[in-house]
Amino acid sequence: MEKERKLINLMEPGHTGCAGCGQAIGARLVLKAAGPRVIVANATGCLEVYTTRYPHSSWEVPWIHSLFENASAVAAGMEVALKAMGRYDNVKIIAQAGDGGTADIGMGCISGMWERGHEVMYVCYDNEGYMNTGYQRSGLTPLGARTTTSPPGAFSWGNLTHKKNMPMIAVAHGVPYVATASVSEPRDLMRKVKKAMEVCGPSYIQILVPCVPGWGIESKLSIHMARLAVETCLFPILEIENGKITRVKRIKPDELKPVTEYLKPQKRFAHLFREGGEEEIKRIQDIADRNLREFNLVSDVDDLSSSQ
Amino acid sequence: MRMIVEGSVAVAEAVGRCRPQVACAYPITPQTHIVEHLAKMVSEGRLKAGFVLAESEFGAASIVLGASAVGARAYTATSSQGLLLMSEVIFNIAGLRLPVVMTCANRAVSAPINIWNDQQDAVSLRDTGWIILFVEDNQEAVDTHIQAFMIAEELMIPVMVCMDGYVLTHTMEPVEMPSQEEVDDFLPPYSPSYYLDPDDPFTMGAMVGPDAYMESRFHLHMDMMEARSTISRVALGFQQKFGRYHGDLVDGYLLDDAEIVLVSMGSLLGTMREAAERLRKDGLKVGILKVRCFRPFPKERVHAALRPGQVVGVVEKDISLGLEGTLCSEIRSAFCGEDSPDISSFIVGLGGRDVTVEDIISIAWDLRSNPACRVEFRGLREDLMKGDEG
């Protein structure tokens, strides 16, 4: 009975994450799909803080936290060591971090890990900002978002830059398996984790995980917002194998929504709905339209099919 | 087996005989020859280790951290800026109680950029929770690396072995290289009592709040203090096995009747021994105190080695800017008030400036004529000391 329970939840409840935390949902699904034969290297961030407040731990798998920017290097060291010691059979290495720990401060280490081809599954929980330190802007914060370091004012409409394209940076490194996923699509997410674990070489999965306080949403809307990000084409769900897009999450024409439906419930975008914000919203709609065209996101055929 | 090789080659050969399961580094002068030789040993099949060429020293330190966390014997080497770039990981490795062994080929720190030898790099990381050992010559470098793995793994505390860049790393000297069988006989395989393993999961590196953080630092401090006896015991065990002894925590030379004592770390000791012998011929009773173990600092041993009435000059290749030489402050800390000899700080050899036997001799004579406690830079160029007079 005890064993059965552990197989269901390798990241246990009882942690101190916010109600409705998208990252906690994402991490639980990742571990559920990955199974118990893993070792996890976790970067500094919310996930580390709310799951391992000493003397408690939510982790039923061997788990290490070292620093903010080195989860990928620690994971690489574990992989090399296990192989050198002949203990690599039947064990997989997972590195996981938030968007800041991945795309900003962790960039050097992640690039080294990919270039050397370590067999590590890297999971980026993308909540689009430094939420652990109080909602500051990161390289993955979207255009127009208010954070505490990109506050809107008389001279600003919030964050001035576009989301850094981490999946394509991974592809440029020759990472053989790259995927994006959303906590609103749990079966797709878990399938991708299982697939990534089978890859010979590095793999990268970036999961959109709404942050309740950082995005300024109600707890109950967390999954809903993740779904809207997909249905507005702001967060395309892709699978890229050996540099080729092999699968795209399609949106049925009657499910396609304007970006305002995604932006409006979030306090981080509230300033865009004041007078003069139309121009900024149009720029965000342009991003969605570009994604729609580039990845052929809208189609009547079933939602997970091969793209042409 | 006697070999006549560069210090770097000697260290790489010795480390190889310690059978690290993971070796990882990033090239920086003057550490490079160590890594190059390890790469050669791997390519020749003489070193069976996971050998990783990292994207930075920060990455290299993180990689050996990960390797050590799953129970591997792990080694890295660096210098100067590389050590400073590692520094966040250096603290972390010690806090996680991972017995990594590292060579620091000591070099000056920028700015101004300078690739030559002094000891500012390692001295600046004295508070990290690493055991820091300084070696005097290439034989001691070989022997200390073999001891370092034993010390680290017994205590679960990382060890940094410091050897002066160029002066040792790039200098050919004859060294007695133990055979693989001899090292195997001395150093058992690493078998940690805990490591990350799916068969026995646990959480390493948890978030610790004000309720328990202080205790974790206290335990590391107490274990560092305890490490002094382990370091001494391992040095004696090594002597029994190999017949060589380079001191344990400290080593005295001609101290018994010494009126003037010169204190230092690293390759300067050889120069100072020669100076002491010459000075004694001229009637000046000079002794030498070698600090082999910089952290944990052997306060009691220093206290026992020196006495009131002596004049002590701490001669070192680093400076705590705005105070004095760092080793000098540590030596002072062994005494309180009246029991203290007169202790002066002499800063020499920064950024690779030569320190000659004559330089040491002149320090000794100056201490004889003026025992007052002071801080002095020695060997400064007069032509660069003038103000902006046009």
Interface residues (C-beta under 8 A of the other chain):
Chain A: P36 R37 V38 I39 A41 E48 V49 T52 R53 Y54 P55 S57 W59 E60 V61 P62 W63 I64 H65 S66 L67 E69 N70 A73 V74 A75 A76 G77 M78 E79 V80 A81 L82 K83 A84 M85 R87 V91 G108 C109 S111 G112 E115 R116
Chain B: Q21 V22 C24 K48 A49 G50 V52 L53 A54 E55 S56 F58 G59 S62 I63 V64 L65 G66 A67 S68 A69 V70 G71 A72 A74 E88 V89 N92 L96 L196 D197 P198 D200 P201 F202 T203 M204 G205 A206 M207 V208 G209 D211 A212
